[in-house]
Amino acid sequence: MDIRPEPPEPLRDGQAGVSLVEIVVAMFLFAIMSVAVLPLLFGAVKASAINRDLVAVTSLANTQLATLEATFPNSSDNSCAAVAAAAATGIADSSGSGATASITVGSCPGSYPATVTVTVRAFRPGSTTASIILNSAILVAAP
């Protein structure tokens, strides 16, 4: 018993293979589809950069506010002068993102105990408009 593969069937007319013209047309269609997808790719890259900056700014603002709230817990030991001394501008992000933050403290109340408003503003790199603004009220018992 002889096991040999059968020879392929002979090609019929019109089945001679792929011509050079068909390959060029296929490559042209592929190039057109690729060019159509490029704007989507560029848009995704831009959105990714914006989101990265927004995450850095949000993290910086949350960190600054959490630090303030940990420094001045709701207790009768807080003075308005100590809270006002926490005001700062140009606070740089320690992660190196280029984001900055500023802390502003509202005016001291006329009677105590009361609360003073603290605002944390965080800015994207190179921006003068705050991307994130967080407010908190801190209990103060003395001027």
MODELLER restraints for C-alpha pairs under 7 A, 6 or more apart:
rsr = mdl.restraints
at = mdl.atoms
rsr.add(forms.Gaussian(group=physical.xy_distance, feature=features.Distance(at['CA:53:A'], at['CA:124:A']), mean=6.28, stdev=0.5))
rsr.add(forms.Gaussian(group=physical.xy_distance, feature=features.Distance(at['CA:56:A'], at['CA:97:A']), mean=6.53, stdev=0.5))
rsr.add(forms.Gaussian(group=physical.xy_distance, feature=features.Distance(at['CA:56:A'], at['CA:99:A']), mean=6.83, stdev=0.5))
rsr.add(forms.Gaussian(group=physical.xy_distance, feature=features.Distance(at['CA:57:A'], at['CA:99:A']), mean=5.82, stdev=0.5))
rsr.add(forms.Gaussian(group=physical.xy_distance, feature=features.Distance(at['CA:57:A'], at['CA:122:A']), mean=5.71, stdev=0.5))
rsr.add(forms.Gaussian(group=physical.xy_distance, feature=features.Distance(at['CA:57:A'], at['CA:123:A']), mean=6.32, stdev=0.5))
rsr.add(forms.Gaussian(group=physical.xy_distance, feature=features.Distance(at['CA:57:A'], at['CA:124:A']), mean=6.14, stdev=0.5))
rsr.add(forms.Gaussian(group=physical.xy_distance, feature=features.Distance(at['CA:57:A'], at['CA:132:A']), mean=6.98, stdev=0.5))
rsr.add(forms.Gaussian(group=physical.xy_distance, feature=features.Distance(at['CA:58:A'], at['CA:132:A']), mean=6.41, stdev=0.5))
rsr.add(forms.Gaussian(group=physical.xy_distance, feature=features.Distance(at['CA:60:A'], at['CA:93:A']), mean=6.15, stdev=0.5))
rsr.add(forms.Gaussian(group=physical.xy_distance, feature=features.Distance(at['CA:60:A'], at['CA:122:A']), mean=6.95, stdev=0.5))
rsr.add(forms.Gaussian(group=physical.xy_distance, feature=features.Distance(at['CA:61:A'], at['CA:101:A']), mean=6.73, stdev=0.5))
rsr.add(forms.Gaussian(group=physical.xy_distance, feature=features.Distance(at['CA:61:A'], at['CA:120:A']), mean=6.19, stdev=0.5))
rsr.add(forms.Gaussian(group=physical.xy_distance, feature=features.Distance(at['CA:61:A'], at['CA:121:A']), mean=6.67, stdev=0.5))
rsr.add(forms.Gaussian(group=physical.xy_distance, feature=features.Distance(at['CA:61:A'], at['CA:122:A']), mean=5.58, stdev=0.5))
rsr.add(forms.Gaussian(group=physical.xy_distance, feature=features.Distance(at['CA:65:A'], at['CA:120:A']), mean=6.58, stdev=0.5))
rsr.add(forms.Gaussian(group=physical.xy_distance, feature=features.Distance(at['CA:72:A'], at['CA:78:A']), mean=6.31, stdev=0.5))
rsr.add(forms.Gaussian(group=physical.xy_distance, feature=features.Distance(at['CA:72:A'], at['CA:138:A']), mean=6.96, stdev=0.5))
rsr.add(forms.Gaussian(group=physical.xy_distance, feature=features.Distance(at['CA:74:A'], at['CA:138:A']), mean=6.83, stdev=0.5))
rsr.add(forms.Gaussian(group=physical.xy_distance, feature=features.Distance(at['CA:74:A'], at['CA:139:A']), mean=5.52, stdev=0.5))
rsr.add(forms.Gaussian(group=physical.xy_distance, feature=features.Distance(at['CA:75:A'], at['CA:139:A']), mean=6.88, stdev=0.5))
rsr.add(forms.Gaussian(group=physical.xy_distance, feature=features.Distance(at['CA:76:A'], at['CA:140:A']), mean=6.64, stdev=0.5))
rsr.add(forms.Gaussian(group=physical.xy_distance, feature=features.Distance(at['CA:76:A'], at['CA:141:A']), mean=5.19, stdev=0.5))
rsr.add(forms.Gaussian(group=physical.xy_distance, feature=features.Distance(at['CA:77:A'], at['CA:141:A']), mean=6.71, stdev=0.5))
rsr.add(forms.Gaussian(group=physical.xy_distance, feature=features.Distance(at['CA:78:A'], at['CA:139:A']), mean=6.86, stdev=0.5))
rsr.add(forms.Gaussian(group=physical.xy_distance, feature=features.Distance(at['CA:78:A'], at['CA:140:A']), mean=4.84, stdev=0.5))
rsr.add(forms.Gaussian(group=physical.xy_distance, feature=features.Distance(at['CA:78:A'], at['CA:141:A']), mean=5.86, stdev=0.5))
rsr.add(forms.Gaussian(group=physical.xy_distance, feature=features.Distance(at['CA:78:A'], at['CA:142:A']), mean=6.88, stdev=0.5))
rsr.add(forms.Gaussian(group=physical.xy_distance, feature=features.Distance(at['CA:79:A'], at['CA:140:A']), mean=5.16, stdev=0.5))
rsr.add(forms.Gaussian(group=physical.xy_distance, feature=features.Distance(at['CA:79:A'], at['CA:141:A']), mean=5.81, stdev=0.5))
rsr.add(forms.Gaussian(group=physical.xy_distance, feature=features.Distance(at['CA:79:A'], at['CA:142:A']), mean=4.67, stdev=0.5))
rsr.add(forms.Gaussian(group=physical.xy_distance, feature=features.Distance(at['CA:79:A'], at['CA:143:A']), mean=5.44, stdev=0.5))
rsr.add(forms.Gaussian(group=physical.xy_distance, feature=features.Distance(at['CA:80:A'], at['CA:108:A']), mean=5.95, stdev=0.5))
rsr.add(forms.Gaussian(group=physical.xy_distance, feature=features.Distance(at['CA:80:A'], at['CA:140:A']), mean=5.66, stdev=0.5))
rsr.add(forms.Gaussian(group=physical.xy_distance, feature=features.Distance(at['CA:80:A'], at['CA:142:A']), mean=6.20, stdev=0.5))
rsr.add(forms.Gaussian(group=physical.xy_distance, feature=features.Distance(at['CA:80:A'], at['CA:143:A']), mean=4.89, stdev=0.5))
rsr.add(forms.Gaussian(group=physical.xy_distance, feature=features.Distance(at['CA:81:A'], at['CA:143:A']), mean=6.05, stdev=0.5))
rsr.add(forms.Gaussian(group=physical.xy_distance, feature=features.Distance(at['CA:84:A'], at['CA:105:A']), mean=5.62, stdev=0.5))
rsr.add(forms.Gaussian(group=physical.xy_distance, feature=features.Distance(at['CA:87:A'], at['CA:103:A']), mean=4.91, stdev=0.5))
rsr.add(forms.Gaussian(group=physical.xy_distance, feature=features.Distance(at['CA:87:A'], at['CA:104:A']), mean=5.06, stdev=0.5))
rsr.add(forms.Gaussian(group=physical.xy_distance, feature=features.Distance(at['CA:87:A'], at['CA:105:A']), mean=5.97, stdev=0.5))
rsr.add(forms.Gaussian(group=physical.xy_distance, feature=features.Distance(at['CA:88:A'], at['CA:102:A']), mean=5.55, stdev=0.5))
rsr.add(forms.Gaussian(group=physical.xy_distance, feature=features.Distance(at['CA:88:A'], at['CA:103:A']), mean=5.06, stdev=0.5))
rsr.add(forms.Gaussian(group=physical.xy_distance, feature=features.Distance(at['CA:88:A'], at['CA:104:A']), mean=6.83, stdev=0.5))
rsr.add(forms.Gaussian(group=physical.xy_distance, feature=features.Distance(at['CA:89:A'], at['CA:101:A']), mean=6.43, stdev=0.5))
rsr.add(forms.Gaussian(group=physical.xy_distance, feature=features.Distance(at['CA:89:A'], at['CA:102:A']), mean=4.12, stdev=0.5))
rsr.add(forms.Gaussian(group=physical.xy_distance, feature=features.Distance(at['CA:89:A'], at['CA:103:A']), mean=6.21, stdev=0.5))
rsr.add(forms.Gaussian(group=physical.xy_distance, feature=features.Distance(at['CA:90:A'], at['CA:100:A']), mean=5.69, stdev=0.5))
rsr.add(forms.Gaussian(group=physical.xy_distance, feature=features.Distance(at['CA:90:A'], at['CA:101:A']), mean=5.77, stdev=0.5))
rsr.add(forms.Gaussian(group=physical.xy_distance, feature=features.Distance(at['CA:90:A'], at['CA:102:A']), mean=5.88, stdev=0.5))
rsr.add(forms.Gaussian(group=physical.xy_distance, feature=features.Distance(at['CA:91:A'], at['CA:100:A']), mean=5.23, stdev=0.5))
rsr.add(forms.Gaussian(group=physical.xy_distance, feature=features.Distance(at['CA:91:A'], at['CA:101:A']), mean=4.91, stdev=0.5))
rsr.add(forms.Gaussian(group=physical.xy_distance, feature=features.Distance(at['CA:91:A'], at['CA:102:A']), mean=6.13, stdev=0.5))
rsr.add(forms.Gaussian(group=physical.xy_distance, feature=features.Distance(at['CA:92:A'], at['CA:98:A']), mean=6.87, stdev=0.5))
rsr.add(forms.Gaussian(group=physical.xy_distance, feature=features.Distance(at['CA:92:A'], at['CA:99:A']), mean=6.24, stdev=0.5))
rsr.add(forms.Gaussian(group=physical.xy_distance, feature=features.Distance(at['CA:92:A'], at['CA:100:A']), mean=4.62, stdev=0.5))
rsr.add(forms.Gaussian(group=physical.xy_distance, feature=features.Distance(at['CA:92:A'], at['CA:101:A']), mean=6.64, stdev=0.5))
rsr.add(forms.Gaussian(group=physical.xy_distance, feature=features.Distance(at['CA:93:A'], at['CA:99:A']), mean=5.48, stdev=0.5))
rsr.add(forms.Gaussian(group=physical.xy_distance, feature=features.Distance(at['CA:93:A'], at['CA:100:A']), mean=5.87, stdev=0.5))
rsr.add(forms.Gaussian(group=physical.xy_distance, feature=features.Distance(at['CA:98:A'], at['CA:125:A']), mean=4.90, stdev=0.5))
rsr.add(forms.Gaussian(group=physical.xy_distance, feature=features.Distance(at['CA:99:A'], at['CA:123:A']), mean=5.66, stdev=0.5))
rsr.add(forms.Gaussian(group=physical.xy_distance, feature=features.Distance(at['CA:99:A'], at['CA:124:A']), mean=4.93, stdev=0.5))
rsr.add(forms.Gaussian(group=physical.xy_distance, feature=features.Distance(at['CA:99:A'], at['CA:125:A']), mean=4.79, stdev=0.5))
rsr.add(forms.Gaussian(group=physical.xy_distance, feature=features.Distance(at['CA:100:A'], at['CA:122:A']), mean=5.74, stdev=0.5))
rsr.add(forms.Gaussian(group=physical.xy_distance, feature=features.Distance(at['CA:100:A'], at['CA:123:A']), mean=5.29, stdev=0.5))
rsr.add(forms.Gaussian(group=physical.xy_distance, feature=features.Distance(at['CA:100:A'], at['CA:124:A']), mean=6.89, stdev=0.5))
rsr.add(forms.Gaussian(group=physical.xy_distance, feature=features.Distance(at['CA:101:A'], at['CA:120:A']), mean=6.85, stdev=0.5))
rsr.add(forms.Gaussian(group=physical.xy_distance, feature=features.Distance(at['CA:101:A'], at['CA:121:A']), mean=5.46, stdev=0.5))
rsr.add(forms.Gaussian(group=physical.xy_distance, feature=features.Distance(at['CA:101:A'], at['CA:122:A']), mean=4.16, stdev=0.5))
rsr.add(forms.Gaussian(group=physical.xy_distance, feature=features.Distance(at['CA:101:A'], at['CA:123:A']), mean=6.01, stdev=0.5))
rsr.add(forms.Gaussian(group=physical.xy_distance, feature=features.Distance(at['CA:102:A'], at['CA:120:A']), mean=5.77, stdev=0.5))
rsr.add(forms.Gaussian(group=physical.xy_distance, feature=features.Distance(at['CA:102:A'], at['CA:121:A']), mean=5.30, stdev=0.5))
rsr.add(forms.Gaussian(group=physical.xy_distance, feature=features.Distance(at['CA:102:A'], at['CA:122:A']), mean=6.51, stdev=0.5))
rsr.add(forms.Gaussian(group=physical.xy_distance, feature=features.Distance(at['CA:103:A'], at['CA:119:A']), mean=5.71, stdev=0.5))
rsr.add(forms.Gaussian(group=physical.xy_distance, feature=features.Distance(at['CA:103:A'], at['CA:120:A']), mean=4.64, stdev=0.5))
rsr.add(forms.Gaussian(group=physical.xy_distance, feature=features.Distance(at['CA:103:A'], at['CA:121:A']), mean=6.51, stdev=0.5))
rsr.add(forms.Gaussian(group=physical.xy_distance, feature=features.Distance(at['CA:104:A'], at['CA:118:A']), mean=5.82, stdev=0.5))
rsr.add(forms.Gaussian(group=physical.xy_distance, feature=features.Distance(at['CA:104:A'], at['CA:119:A']), mean=5.22, stdev=0.5))
rsr.add(forms.Gaussian(group=physical.xy_distance, feature=features.Distance(at['CA:104:A'], at['CA:120:A']), mean=6.59, stdev=0.5))
rsr.add(forms.Gaussian(group=physical.xy_distance, feature=features.Distance(at['CA:105:A'], at['CA:117:A']), mean=5.94, stdev=0.5))
rsr.add(forms.Gaussian(group=physical.xy_distance, feature=features.Distance(at['CA:105:A'], at['CA:118:A']), mean=4.54, stdev=0.5))
rsr.add(forms.Gaussian(group=physical.xy_distance, feature=features.Distance(at['CA:105:A'], at['CA:119:A']), mean=6.38, stdev=0.5))
rsr.add(forms.Gaussian(group=physical.xy_distance, feature=features.Distance(at['CA:106:A'], at['CA:116:A']), mean=5.85, stdev=0.5))
rsr.add(forms.Gaussian(group=physical.xy_distance, feature=features.Distance(at['CA:106:A'], at['CA:117:A']), mean=5.03, stdev=0.5))
rsr.add(forms.Gaussian(group=physical.xy_distance, feature=features.Distance(at['CA:106:A'], at['CA:118:A']), mean=6.15, stdev=0.5))
rsr.add(forms.Gaussian(group=physical.xy_distance, feature=features.Distance(at['CA:107:A'], at['CA:116:A']), mean=6.84, stdev=0.5))
rsr.add(forms.Gaussian(group=physical.xy_distance, feature=features.Distance(at['CA:108:A'], at['CA:116:A']), mean=6.23, stdev=0.5))
rsr.add(forms.Gaussian(group=physical.xy_distance, feature=features.Distance(at['CA:109:A'], at['CA:116:A']), mean=6.99, stdev=0.5))
rsr.add(forms.Gaussian(group=physical.xy_distance, feature=features.Distance(at['CA:112:A'], at['CA:141:A']), mean=5.25, stdev=0.5))
rsr.add(forms.Gaussian(group=physical.xy_distance, feature=features.Distance(at['CA:112:A'], at['CA:142:A']), mean=6.10, stdev=0.5))
rsr.add(forms.Gaussian(group=physical.xy_distance, feature=features.Distance(at['CA:113:A'], at['CA:140:A']), mean=5.75, stdev=0.5))
rsr.add(forms.Gaussian(group=physical.xy_distance, feature=features.Distance(at['CA:113:A'], at['CA:141:A']), mean=4.26, stdev=0.5))
rsr.add(forms.Gaussian(group=physical.xy_distance, feature=features.Distance(at['CA:113:A'], at['CA:142:A']), mean=6.89, stdev=0.5))
rsr.add(forms.Gaussian(group=physical.xy_distance, feature=features.Distance(at['CA:114:A'], at['CA:139:A']), mean=5.78, stdev=0.5))
rsr.add(forms.Gaussian(group=physical.xy_distance, feature=features.Distance(at['CA:114:A'], at['CA:140:A']), mean=5.59, stdev=0.5))
rsr.add(forms.Gaussian(group=physical.xy_distance, feature=features.Distance(at['CA:114:A'], at['CA:141:A']), mean=6.55, stdev=0.5))
rsr.add(forms.Gaussian(group=physical.xy_distance, feature=features.Distance(at['CA:115:A'], at['CA:137:A']), mean=5.68, stdev=0.5))
rsr.add(forms.Gaussian(group=physical.xy_distance, feature=features.Distance(at['CA:115:A'], at['CA:138:A']), mean=5.18, stdev=0.5))
rsr.add(forms.Gaussian(group=physical.xy_distance, feature=features.Distance(at['CA:115:A'], at['CA:139:A']), mean=4.36, stdev=0.5))
rsr.add(forms.Gaussian(group=physical.xy_distance, feature=features.Distance(at['CA:115:A'], at['CA:140:A']), mean=5.62, stdev=0.5))
rsr.add(forms.Gaussian(group=physical.xy_distance, feature=features.Distance(at['CA:116:A'], at['CA:137:A']), mean=5.50, stdev=0.5))
rsr.add(forms.Gaussian(group=physical.xy_distance, feature=features.Distance(at['CA:116:A'], at['CA:138:A']), mean=5.39, stdev=0.5))
rsr.add(forms.Gaussian(group=physical.xy_distance, feature=features.Distance(at['CA:116:A'], at['CA:139:A']), mean=6.57, stdev=0.5))
rsr.add(forms.Gaussian(group=physical.xy_distance, feature=features.Distance(at['CA:116:A'], at['CA:140:A']), mean=6.91, stdev=0.5))
rsr.add(forms.Gaussian(group=physical.xy_distance, feature=features.Distance(at['CA:117:A'], at['CA:135:A']), mean=6.86, stdev=0.5))
rsr.add(forms.Gaussian(group=physical.xy_distance, feature=features.Distance(at['CA:117:A'], at['CA:136:A']), mean=5.78, stdev=0.5))
rsr.add(forms.Gaussian(group=physical.xy_distance, feature=features.Distance(at['CA:117:A'], at['CA:137:A']), mean=4.55, stdev=0.5))
rsr.add(forms.Gaussian(group=physical.xy_distance, feature=features.Distance(at['CA:117:A'], at['CA:138:A']), mean=6.43, stdev=0.5))
rsr.add(forms.Gaussian(group=physical.xy_distance, feature=features.Distance(at['CA:118:A'], at['CA:135:A']), mean=5.72, stdev=0.5))
rsr.add(forms.Gaussian(group=physical.xy_distance, feature=features.Distance(at['CA:118:A'], at['CA:136:A']), mean=5.29, stdev=0.5))
rsr.add(forms.Gaussian(group=physical.xy_distance, feature=features.Distance(at['CA:118:A'], at['CA:137:A']), mean=6.07, stdev=0.5))
rsr.add(forms.Gaussian(group=physical.xy_distance, feature=features.Distance(at['CA:119:A'], at['CA:133:A']), mean=6.91, stdev=0.5))
rsr.add(forms.Gaussian(group=physical.xy_distance, feature=features.Distance(at['CA:119:A'], at['CA:134:A']), mean=5.66, stdev=0.5))
rsr.add(forms.Gaussian(group=physical.xy_distance, feature=features.Distance(at['CA:119:A'], at['CA:135:A']), mean=4.47, stdev=0.5))
rsr.add(forms.Gaussian(group=physical.xy_distance, feature=features.Distance(at['CA:119:A'], at['CA:136:A']), mean=6.49, stdev=0.5))
rsr.add(forms.Gaussian(group=physical.xy_distance, feature=features.Distance(at['CA:120:A'], at['CA:133:A']), mean=5.74, stdev=0.5))
rsr.add(forms.Gaussian(group=physical.xy_distance, feature=features.Distance(at['CA:120:A'], at['CA:134:A']), mean=5.13, stdev=0.5))
rsr.add(forms.Gaussian(group=physical.xy_distance, feature=features.Distance(at['CA:120:A'], at['CA:135:A']), mean=6.40, stdev=0.5))
rsr.add(forms.Gaussian(group=physical.xy_distance, feature=features.Distance(at['CA:121:A'], at['CA:130:A']), mean=5.74, stdev=0.5))
rsr.add(forms.Gaussian(group=physical.xy_distance, feature=features.Distance(at['CA:121:A'], at['CA:132:A']), mean=5.74, stdev=0.5))
rsr.add(forms.Gaussian(group=physical.xy_distance, feature=features.Distance(at['CA:121:A'], at['CA:133:A']), mean=4.55, stdev=0.5))
rsr.add(forms.Gaussian(group=physical.xy_distance, feature=features.Distance(at['CA:121:A'], at['CA:134:A']), mean=6.49, stdev=0.5))
rsr.add(forms.Gaussian(group=physical.xy_distance, feature=features.Distance(at['CA:122:A'], at['CA:130:A']), mean=5.45, stdev=0.5))
rsr.add(forms.Gaussian(group=physical.xy_distance, feature=features.Distance(at['CA:122:A'], at['CA:131:A']), mean=5.91, stdev=0.5))
rsr.add(forms.Gaussian(group=physical.xy_distance, feature=features.Distance(at['CA:122:A'], at['CA:132:A']), mean=5.22, stdev=0.5))
rsr.add(forms.Gaussian(group=physical.xy_distance, feature=features.Distance(at['CA:122:A'], at['CA:133:A']), mean=6.56, stdev=0.5))
rsr.add(forms.Gaussian(group=physical.xy_distance, feature=features.Distance(at['CA:123:A'], at['CA:129:A']), mean=6.42, stdev=0.5))
rsr.add(forms.Gaussian(group=physical.xy_distance, feature=features.Distance(at['CA:123:A'], at['CA:130:A']), mean=4.71, stdev=0.5))
rsr.add(forms.Gaussian(group=physical.xy_distance, feature=features.Distance(at['CA:123:A'], at['CA:131:A']), mean=5.32, stdev=0.5))
rsr.add(forms.Gaussian(group=physical.xy_distance, feature=features.Distance(at['CA:124:A'], at['CA:131:A']), mean=6.48, stdev=0.5))
